[in-house]
């Protein structure tokens, strides 16, 4: 299968190997990241949300409202099993739009509310503050900042040009470097 990454409308010419035309796809999974042909992260985020919801469903008997497990143990399960699902390589794809971030935030807040059996009138801000769980936007910014500052002190001189963000932008899309 082959995928052509472009923002242009219309069909791209077919790709042939040994006179065999390769089938065209819209998304492809590479190293756990779902890459969409239009170069946005919506497909990846939707799949990660679905994967996190399935994991919460599997663990409901441990982290659900009626579970006899303590809140500390529920949070430990959340941090070790559920949170890594949506933070996997977040340093790379950490520049989704606000609507995509809202998808992840809603999933996170719903899971935390279910774990604590918090009533509807408790705000998400209170929930996150009490549990000391950062919002997804804060996780994205923090992880990218740490990832960005690692090459600064690296002895390899070939990494230094990668830190310069003086490239001309044709598109009005955010980049991870915009988080700094």
Secondary structure as UniProt FT lines:
FT   STRAND          16..17
FT   TURN            18..19
FT   STRAND          20..21
FT   STRAND          27..30
FT   TURN            31..32
FT   STRAND          33..36
FT   TURN            37..38
FT   HELIX           42..58
FT   HELIX           60..63
FT   TURN            65..66
FT   HELIX           71..77
FT   HELIX           78..82
FT   HELIX           83..87
FT   TURN            88..89
FT   HELIX           90..93
FT   HELIX           98..116
FT   TURN            120..121
FT   HELIX           124..131
FT   HELIX           136..150
FT   HELIX           151..153
FT   HELIX           157..159
FT   HELIX           160..163
FT   HELIX           176..179
//
